[in-house]
Amino acid sequence: MTQYNNLPLSQLVDVKSDLTPEALRIEAERRRSEEMARLIRLAAGFIGRRVLGPIVRWYRREQLREDLMRLDDRTLADIGISRNDIPRFVQVAHQPQFANDASGAPREPRSRLAA
């Protein structure tokens, strides 16, 4: 927003001969508000992806691990894992299946169960 504070109003809006100084000021304020809203959306997206995202993913991993640890050995055997497999199972379950390369095209998934 500071980049707009020092600009003359004529650079903030397309000057039309029929705009009064008051209308010009209102249009400049509207554009400043739109830019501030855009910056706030960018900041919120950054916070969501970089701060809250990892916390939510950690919480989900912990919930899955706790849920599996509460199961008895027979139930775990029924779903095909042992108690010793739980940490690796939780890690694999929460990895992204595909990663995109720089062009945006999906790559083949890596072997997720390789040690």
C-alpha positions as CSV (number, residue, x, y, z in Angstrom):
1,M,0.0,0.0,0.0
2,T,2.8,2.4,0.7
3,Q,3.8,2.3,-2.9
4,Y,0.5,4.2,-3.7
5,N,0.6,6.7,-0.9
6,N,3.1,9.0,-2.6
7,L,1.7,8.8,-6.1
8,P,-0.4,11.7,-7.5
9,L,-4.0,10.9,-7.9
10,S,-3.7,11.2,-11.7
11,Q,-1.3,8.2,-11.7
12,L,-3.7,6.1,-9.6
13,V,-6.7,6.4,-11.8
14,D,-7.2,7.1,-15.5
15,V,-7.9,10.8,-15.5
16,K,-11.1,11.6,-17.3
17,S,-12.1,15.2,-18.0
18,D,-15.5,14.7,-16.4
19,L,-14.2,13.5,-13.0
20,T,-14.3,16.0,-10.2
21,P,-11.5,16.1,-7.7
22,E,-13.8,14.4,-5.1
23,A,-14.6,11.6,-7.6
24,L,-11.0,11.2,-8.4
25,R,-10.2,10.9,-4.6
26,I,-12.9,8.3,-4.2
27,E,-11.6,6.2,-7.1
28,A,-8.1,6.4,-5.7
29,E,-9.3,5.2,-2.3
30,R,-11.2,2.4,-3.9
31,R,-8.1,1.2,-5.8
32,R,-6.0,1.5,-2.7
33,S,-8.6,-0.6,-0.8
34,E,-8.6,-3.3,-3.5
35,E,-4.8,-3.5,-3.4
36,M,-4.8,-3.8,0.4
37,A,-7.4,-6.6,0.1
38,R,-5.2,-8.4,-2.4
39,L,-2.2,-8.1,-0.1
40,I,-4.2,-9.4,2.8
41,R,-5.4,-12.4,0.8
42,L,-1.8,-13.1,-0.2
43,A,-0.7,-12.9,3.4
44,A,-3.5,-15.2,4.6
45,G,-2.7,-17.7,1.9
46,F,0.9,-17.7,3.0
47,I,0.0,-18.2,6.6
48,G,-2.4,-21.0,5.8
49,R,0.1,-22.8,3.6
50,R,3.3,-22.2,5.6
51,V,2.2,-22.0,9.2
52,L,-1.2,-23.6,9.7
53,G,-0.8,-26.3,7.0
54,P,2.1,-28.1,8.7
55,I,0.4,-28.0,12.1
56,V,-2.8,-29.5,10.6
57,R,-0.8,-32.2,8.9
58,W,1.1,-33.0,12.1
59,Y,-2.2,-33.2,14.0
60,R,-3.7,-35.6,11.5
61,R,-0.7,-37.8,11.5
62,E,-0.8,-38.0,15.3
63,Q,-4.5,-38.8,15.3
64,L,-3.9,-41.6,12.8
65,R,-1.0,-42.9,14.8
66,E,-3.0,-42.8,18.1
67,D,-6.0,-44.5,16.5
68,L,-3.9,-47.3,15.1
69,M,-2.0,-47.7,18.4
70,R,-5.4,-48.2,20.2
71,L,-6.2,-51.2,18.0
72,D,-5.4,-54.7,19.2
73,D,-2.9,-56.9,17.4
74,R,-5.5,-59.0,15.8
75,T,-7.3,-56.0,14.2
76,L,-4.0,-54.7,13.0
77,A,-3.2,-58.1,11.5
78,D,-6.6,-58.0,9.8
79,I,-5.8,-54.8,8.0
80,G,-2.3,-56.1,7.1
81,I,0.1,-54.2,9.4
82,S,1.8,-55.0,12.6
83,R,2.3,-52.7,15.6
84,N,5.9,-52.1,14.5
85,D,4.7,-50.9,11.0
86,I,2.5,-48.1,12.4
87,P,5.1,-45.3,12.3
88,R,6.1,-46.1,8.7
89,F,2.4,-46.6,7.7
90,V,1.5,-43.2,9.1
91,Q,4.4,-41.5,7.4
92,V,3.5,-43.1,4.0
93,A,-0.2,-42.4,4.4
94,H,0.5,-38.7,4.8
95,Q,3.0,-38.2,1.9
96,P,1.7,-36.6,-1.3
97,Q,1.1,-39.3,-3.9
98,F,2.3,-37.2,-6.8
99,A,4.7,-34.3,-7.0
100,N,4.6,-31.8,-9.9
101,D,7.8,-30.8,-11.7
102,A,8.5,-27.2,-12.7
103,S,6.3,-27.5,-15.8
104,G,3.3,-28.6,-13.7
105,A,3.2,-32.1,-15.2
106,P,2.8,-34.9,-12.7
107,R,5.8,-37.1,-12.1
108,E,5.7,-40.8,-11.5
109,P,5.2,-41.5,-7.8
110,R,8.3,-42.7,-5.8
111,S,8.3,-46.0,-4.2
112,R,6.6,-45.2,-0.9
113,L,7.3,-48.4,0.9
114,A,11.0,-48.6,0.1
115,A,13.1,-48.4,3.3
